């Protein structure tokens, strides 16, 4: 019985782990730029996704209630560091990057590019 459960667990881990292997990998440039909001300096990160540039939104740390309205959808990609990229279901101009022990980080399409 223990052997059967162990085999089932290993098979399940392979299935779950293998699901994201076929997703595209996108480039994340950390600390791309900085901004000052309410006397605090925040770093911008840049994500190149399908030829579009998305910039991180440091405002999410100042006004987290506003970002609570967004619903994280399906995974659409990953980064070289293993972070997962998700679409935002109720805002097509935003994506979210999450990872193990890393909270959701919102990125918005850069309209100037």
Secondary structure, DSSP 8 states (H G I E B T S, - for coil): -HHHHHHHHHHHHHHHHHHTTTS-EEEEEEEEEEEEETTEEEEEEEEEETTEEEEE-THHHH-HHHHTT--EEEEEEEETTS-EEEEETT-TTEEEEEETTEEEEEEEE-TT-
